[in-house]
């Protein structure tokens, strides 16, 4: 009688690859992101409004500042999670993934030629990196 212990559920490798590549692309975008759309308005506007019962003052500049801090914090956390995940990979896996994170768009054949891997070894290591 053979007892198989399975600690991890079966993973759809194609879906996982797609999700990992999307996460790595999002990482690259997050590194470049500067939220210019959240600049405060420069043009002054005036309107007559009764004071709120709470006497709270609403400022678009404060609103923009809070939103920027929240987005910046979310960006930093996302970037940190990706860095931590990549740092857990083996040296070969990390060297493949880092080519995509810190460079221009590269082709697989360029990466495996640069690293000195055969095509089959490169794709096996890359697939294992996506899985991990």
C-alpha atoms as an extended CHARMM CRD file, in Angstrom:
* protein
*
       132  EXT
         1         1  UNK       CA              0.0000000000        0.0000000000        0.0000000000  PROA      1               0.0000000000
         2         2  UNK       CA              1.4100000000        3.3930000000       -1.0590000000  PROA      2               0.0000000000
         3         3  UNK       CA              0.4400000000        6.4860000000        0.8530000000  PROA      3               0.0000000000
         4         4  UNK       CA              1.0660000000        9.7430000000       -0.8990000000  PROA      4               0.0000000000
         5         5  UNK       CA              1.3800000000       12.8360000000        1.2140000000  PROA      5               0.0000000000
         6         6  UNK       CA              0.5130000000       15.9860000000       -0.6430000000  PROA      6               0.0000000000
         7         7  UNK       CA              1.1860000000       19.2510000000        1.1020000000  PROA      7               0.0000000000
         8         8  UNK       CA              0.5500000000       21.5030000000       -1.8650000000  PROA      8               0.0000000000
         9         9  UNK       CA             -2.4600000000       21.4340000000       -4.1540000000  PROA      9               0.0000000000
        10        10  UNK       CA             -2.0060000000       20.6820000000       -7.8460000000  PROA      10              0.0000000000
        11        11  UNK       CA             -0.9730000000       23.8540000000       -9.6660000000  PROA      11              0.0000000000
        12        12  UNK       CA             -1.9960000000       24.8570000000      -13.1780000000  PROA      12              0.0000000000
        13        13  UNK       CA              1.4610000000       25.7490000000      -14.5190000000  PROA      13              0.0000000000
        14        14  UNK       CA              0.1780000000       27.7440000000      -17.5090000000  PROA      14              0.0000000000
        15        15  UNK       CA             -2.0720000000       29.8990000000      -15.3410000000  PROA      15              0.0000000000
        16        16  UNK       CA              0.7050000000       30.2860000000      -12.7770000000  PROA      16              0.0000000000
        17        17  UNK       CA              3.1550000000       31.3790000000      -15.4900000000  PROA      17              0.0000000000
        18        18  UNK       CA              0.6760000000       33.9480000000      -16.7660000000  PROA      18              0.0000000000
        19        19  UNK       CA              0.0710000000       35.3080000000      -13.2460000000  PROA      19              0.0000000000
        20        20  UNK       CA              3.7800000000       35.4610000000      -12.3960000000  PROA      20              0.0000000000
        21        21  UNK       CA              4.6090000000       37.3030000000      -15.6030000000  PROA      21              0.0000000000
        22        22  UNK       CA              1.7960000000       39.7710000000      -14.9240000000  PROA      22              0.0000000000
        23        23  UNK       CA              3.0980000000       40.3120000000      -11.3800000000  PROA      23              0.0000000000
        24        24  UNK       CA              6.6300000000       40.9090000000      -12.6430000000  PROA      24              0.0000000000
        25        25  UNK       CA              5.3640000000       43.3670000000      -15.2520000000  PROA      25              0.0000000000
        26        26  UNK       CA              3.3820000000       45.1830000000      -12.5370000000  PROA      26              0.0000000000
        27        27  UNK       CA              6.5770000000       45.3020000000      -10.4540000000  PROA      27              0.0000000000
        28        28  UNK       CA              8.4460000000       47.0330000000      -13.2890000000  PROA      28              0.0000000000
        29        29  UNK       CA              5.6140000000       49.5390000000      -13.6700000000  PROA      29              0.0000000000
        30        30  UNK       CA              5.5000000000       50.1930000000       -9.9220000000  PROA      30              0.0000000000
        31        31  UNK       CA              9.2060000000       51.0220000000       -9.9370000000  PROA      31              0.0000000000
        32        32  UNK       CA              8.6400000000       53.6640000000      -12.6020000000  PROA      32              0.0000000000
        33        33  UNK       CA              5.3770000000       55.0410000000      -11.2900000000  PROA      33              0.0000000000
        34        34  UNK       CA              5.1250000000       58.6650000000      -10.3020000000  PROA      34              0.0000000000
        35        35  UNK       CA              1.5520000000       59.6570000000       -9.5870000000  PROA      35              0.0000000000
        36        36  UNK       CA              1.3700000000       62.9490000000      -11.4900000000  PROA      36              0.0000000000
        37        37  UNK       CA             -2.4120000000       62.6650000000      -11.7370000000  PROA      37              0.0000000000
        38        38  UNK       CA             -2.5660000000       63.2770000000       -8.0120000000  PROA      38              0.0000000000
        39        39  UNK       CA             -1.1440000000       66.7730000000       -8.1330000000  PROA      39              0.0000000000
        40        40  UNK       CA             -3.2130000000       69.3250000000       -6.2150000000  PROA      40              0.0000000000
        41        41  UNK       CA             -5.1940000000       71.8360000000       -8.2210000000  PROA      41              0.0000000000
        42        42  UNK       CA             -3.4460000000       75.1550000000       -8.6970000000  PROA      42              0.0000000000
        43        43  UNK       CA             -6.4300000000       77.2140000000       -9.8230000000  PROA      43              0.0000000000
        44        44  UNK       CA             -8.3280000000       78.7040000000       -6.9170000000  PROA      44              0.0000000000
        45        45  UNK       CA            -12.0820000000       78.2390000000       -6.8850000000  PROA      45              0.0000000000
        46        46  UNK       CA            -14.5490000000       79.9150000000       -4.6080000000  PROA      46              0.0000000000
        47        47  UNK       CA            -18.0110000000       78.8120000000       -3.6890000000  PROA      47              0.0000000000
        48        48  UNK       CA            -20.4930000000       79.7150000000       -1.0470000000  PROA      48              0.0000000000
        49        49  UNK       CA            -21.1800000000       76.8340000000        1.2520000000  PROA      49              0.0000000000
        50        50  UNK       CA            -22.4860000000       76.5900000000        4.7330000000  PROA      50              0.0000000000
        51        51  UNK       CA            -20.0750000000       75.2630000000        7.3000000000  PROA      51              0.0000000000
        52        52  UNK       CA            -20.3620000000       71.6240000000        8.1740000000  PROA      52              0.0000000000
        53        53  UNK       CA            -21.7810000000       70.6940000000       11.5250000000  PROA      53              0.0000000000
        54        54  UNK       CA            -18.4810000000       69.0590000000       12.4250000000  PROA      54              0.0000000000
        55        55  UNK       CA            -16.4370000000       72.1730000000       11.5680000000  PROA      55              0.0000000000
        56        56  UNK       CA            -14.0420000000       69.9550000000        9.5910000000  PROA      56              0.0000000000
        57        57  UNK       CA            -12.0450000000       71.6430000000        6.9000000000  PROA      57              0.0000000000
        58        58  UNK       CA            -11.7830000000       69.8030000000        3.5770000000  PROA      58              0.0000000000
        59        59  UNK       CA             -8.7560000000       70.5000000000        1.4680000000  PROA      59              0.0000000000
        60        60  UNK       CA             -8.0560000000       68.9190000000       -1.9120000000  PROA      60              0.0000000000
        61        61  UNK       CA             -4.3610000000       69.2950000000       -1.1350000000  PROA      61              0.0000000000
        62        62  UNK       CA             -4.7720000000       67.2480000000        2.0390000000  PROA      62              0.0000000000
        63        63  UNK       CA             -6.8500000000       64.6950000000        0.1430000000  PROA      63              0.0000000000
        64        64  UNK       CA             -4.1710000000       64.4060000000       -2.5520000000  PROA      64              0.0000000000
        65        65  UNK       CA             -1.4270000000       64.1050000000        0.0640000000  PROA      65              0.0000000000
        66        66  UNK       CA             -3.2290000000       61.3010000000        1.8790000000  PROA      66              0.0000000000
        67        67  UNK       CA             -3.9500000000       59.4770000000       -1.3770000000  PROA      67              0.0000000000
        68        68  UNK       CA             -0.2950000000       59.7800000000       -2.4490000000  PROA      68              0.0000000000
        69        69  UNK       CA              0.9310000000       58.3730000000        0.8430000000  PROA      69              0.0000000000
        70        70  UNK       CA             -1.5050000000       55.4530000000        0.6160000000  PROA      70              0.0000000000
        71        71  UNK       CA             -0.5020000000       54.6590000000       -2.9660000000  PROA      71              0.0000000000
        72        72  UNK       CA              3.1840000000       55.0300000000       -2.1940000000  PROA      72              0.0000000000
        73        73  UNK       CA              2.8250000000       52.6910000000        0.7740000000  PROA      73              0.0000000000
        74        74  UNK       CA              0.9550000000       50.1050000000       -1.3310000000  PROA      74              0.0000000000
        75        75  UNK       CA              3.6370000000       50.3730000000       -4.0320000000  PROA      75              0.0000000000
        76        76  UNK       CA              6.4560000000       49.8780000000       -1.5250000000  PROA      76              0.0000000000
        77        77  UNK       CA              4.7290000000       46.8310000000       -0.0230000000  PROA      77              0.0000000000
        78        78  UNK       CA              4.1570000000       45.2650000000       -3.4560000000  PROA      78              0.0000000000
        79        79  UNK       CA              7.7620000000       45.8740000000       -4.5190000000  PROA      79              0.0000000000
        80        80  UNK       CA              8.9650000000       44.4030000000       -1.2230000000  PROA      80              0.0000000000
        81        81  UNK       CA              6.8630000000       41.2590000000       -1.6780000000  PROA      81              0.0000000000
        82        82  UNK       CA              8.2430000000       40.7050000000       -5.1870000000  PROA      82              0.0000000000
        83        83  UNK       CA             11.8400000000       41.2830000000       -4.0030000000  PROA      83              0.0000000000
        84        84  UNK       CA             11.3740000000       38.8360000000       -1.1320000000  PROA      84              0.0000000000
        85        85  UNK       CA              9.9210000000       36.2050000000       -3.4630000000  PROA      85              0.0000000000
        86        86  UNK       CA             12.7600000000       36.6030000000       -5.9710000000  PROA      86              0.0000000000
        87        87  UNK       CA             15.3680000000       36.4570000000       -3.1970000000  PROA      87              0.0000000000
        88        88  UNK       CA             14.0390000000       33.0350000000       -2.1170000000  PROA      88              0.0000000000
        89        89  UNK       CA             14.8460000000       31.5450000000       -5.5190000000  PROA      89              0.0000000000
        90        90  UNK       CA             18.0220000000       29.6290000000       -6.3160000000  PROA      90              0.0000000000
        91        91  UNK       CA             20.9410000000       31.4870000000       -7.8860000000  PROA      91              0.0000000000
        92        92  UNK       CA             20.1170000000       30.3270000000      -11.4440000000  PROA      92              0.0000000000
        93        93  UNK       CA             16.4090000000       31.0720000000      -11.0540000000  PROA      93              0.0000000000
        94        94  UNK       CA             17.1440000000       34.5000000000       -9.6280000000  PROA      94              0.0000000000
        95        95  UNK       CA             19.5780000000       35.3250000000      -12.4320000000  PROA      95              0.0000000000
        96        96  UNK       CA             16.8790000000       34.5400000000      -15.0190000000  PROA      96              0.0000000000
        97        97  UNK       CA             14.1000000000       36.4930000000      -13.2890000000  PROA      97              0.0000000000
        98        98  UNK       CA             16.3790000000       39.4830000000      -12.5850000000  PROA      98              0.0000000000
        99        99  UNK       CA             17.0340000000       39.8810000000      -16.3170000000  PROA      99              0.0000000000
       100       100  UNK       CA             13.3430000000       40.6450000000      -16.7440000000  PROA      100             0.0000000000
       101       101  UNK       CA             13.0690000000       42.8990000000      -13.7150000000  PROA      101             0.0000000000
       102       102  UNK       CA             16.0380000000       45.1720000000      -14.2320000000  PROA      102             0.0000000000
       103       103  UNK       CA             16.3950000000       45.6230000000      -17.9090000000  PROA      103             0.0000000000
       104       104  UNK       CA             14.6790000000       46.4550000000      -21.1110000000  PROA      104             0.0000000000
       105       105  UNK       CA             12.4050000000       43.9130000000      -22.7130000000  PROA      105             0.0000000000
       106       106  UNK       CA             14.5640000000       40.9180000000      -23.5190000000  PROA      106             0.0000000000
       107       107  UNK       CA             13.9810000000       37.7500000000      -25.4700000000  PROA      107             0.0000000000
       108       108  UNK       CA             14.4500000000       34.3200000000      -23.9420000000  PROA      108             0.0000000000
       109       109  UNK       CA             17.1970000000       33.3840000000      -26.3850000000  PROA      109             0.0000000000
       110       110  UNK       CA             19.1590000000       36.5140000000      -25.4060000000  PROA      110             0.0000000000
       111       111  UNK       CA             18.9600000000       35.6050000000      -21.7290000000  PROA      111             0.0000000000
       112       112  UNK       CA             19.9440000000       31.9600000000      -22.0700000000  PROA      112             0.0000000000
       113       113  UNK       CA             22.8020000000       32.8320000000      -24.4220000000  PROA      113             0.0000000000
       114       114  UNK       CA             24.0500000000       35.4930000000      -22.0050000000  PROA      114             0.0000000000
       115       115  UNK       CA             23.8380000000       33.0770000000      -19.0540000000  PROA      115             0.0000000000
       116       116  UNK       CA             25.4150000000       30.2170000000      -21.0050000000  PROA      116             0.0000000000
       117       117  UNK       CA             22.4450000000       27.8350000000      -20.6650000000  PROA      117             0.0000000000
       118       118  UNK       CA             21.0240000000       25.5580000000      -23.2960000000  PROA      118             0.0000000000
       119       119  UNK       CA             17.4910000000       26.4050000000      -24.3410000000  PROA      119             0.0000000000
       120       120  UNK       CA             15.9730000000       23.3700000000      -22.6050000000  PROA      120             0.0000000000
       121       121  UNK       CA             17.8550000000       23.9870000000      -19.3410000000  PROA      121             0.0000000000
       122       122  UNK       CA             16.8850000000       27.6600000000      -19.4060000000  PROA      122             0.0000000000
       123       123  UNK       CA             13.1610000000       26.9430000000      -19.8880000000  PROA      123             0.0000000000
       124       124  UNK       CA             13.2130000000       24.2550000000      -17.1730000000  PROA      124             0.0000000000
       125       125  UNK       CA             14.8280000000       26.6590000000      -14.6720000000  PROA      125             0.0000000000
       126       126  UNK       CA             12.4750000000       29.4860000000      -15.6870000000  PROA      126             0.0000000000
       127       127  UNK       CA              9.4300000000       27.2150000000      -15.3020000000  PROA      127             0.0000000000
       128       128  UNK       CA             10.6120000000       26.1270000000      -11.8330000000  PROA      128             0.0000000000
       129       129  UNK       CA             11.1320000000       29.7860000000      -10.8870000000  PROA      129             0.0000000000
       130       130  UNK       CA              7.5810000000       30.6260000000      -11.9470000000  PROA      130             0.0000000000
       131       131  UNK       CA              6.2530000000       27.7110000000       -9.9290000000  PROA      131             0.0000000000
       132       132  UNK       CA              8.1740000000       28.7000000000       -6.7960000000  PROA      132             0.0000000000
